[in-house]
Amino acid sequence: MSLIEKIPDLTDASLKNLLDNARRLETAGTVKQRADAAELLPALEAAFAARRVIKLEAAAEKRGATRKVAAPKAPRKTKAKVAVEA
């Protein structure tokens, strides 16, 4: 089983760690490490982005579900109306 096949089973923290390591190795690794990182990066970045979208949608849905509807406010009385009523 290749590393790309294991991506869906990784935890969010493991995925982030692997993505960070692949990005680092792409610039500072040996020739083989750079090649391996270049092969992995598209799949890692796609998985990371997909999980981020899912988290953002869940957070937005949660905020919408807990948001209270404001009660209508009573109309304000202006000073002119207050003076006339008194």
N, C-alpha and C positions, 0 to 999 in steps of 0.2 A: 504494500500500500504506500503510495507516494504521499509526500507532505501536502500536496494540493488536495488530495482526496480526504485528508484529515481536517481540513479547514472548517467544514460545517460542525464538527464535533468539538472544536476548541471553545473554551470559555472566552468571554469578552477580554479579560485581562491577558490571557495567553495569546489571543489574536493580536492585541495591541503590542505586546512584547515581541512577537514574531515579526510584525510589520516594522517596528522600530529597528530591530536587528537587521532585517533585510535592507532597509534604507541605509543603514550604517555600512553594511558590507558592500553595497552597490558602489560606494565611493571609496571605501578604505580597505576593502578586502583583497585577497589574492585574485588572480585571473579566474580561477575556478569558482571562488566565492562570489565574484562579481557576476559571472554567468548564471550561477544558481539563483542569486538574488534577482537578477533581471527576469528570470523565468517565473519566479514566485510573486513578484511585486504586483502584477496586474490582478491576479486572483485574490491576493491579500487585501489590496486596496478596494476591490469590488465588494468583498465580504464585509470589510470594515464600514464602508459607506452604507451598505444595505442595513447593517445592524444599527447604525446611527439614525437612519431614517425611521426605522421601527421604533427606536427609543423616543425620538422627537414626536412622532405621531401619538404614541402612548401618553407622553407627558401632556401634549396639547389636549387630548381627550380627557385626561384626568382633571386638568385645569378647568375645562369646560363643564365637567360634571359637578365640580365642587363650587363653581361660581354661583353666587346668589343673585337673584334678580332684585334690583333696587325697587323699593316701594315708591309709588308716585309721590312727589312732593306737593304739599299744599301751596296754592298760589300765594305769592308774597303780596303784602299790602304795601302800597307806596305811601309816602308821607302825606301826599295830598289826600288820599282816601282816608287815612287815619285822622287827619284834621277835620274832615267833613263829618265823619262819624261821631266825633267827640262833641 
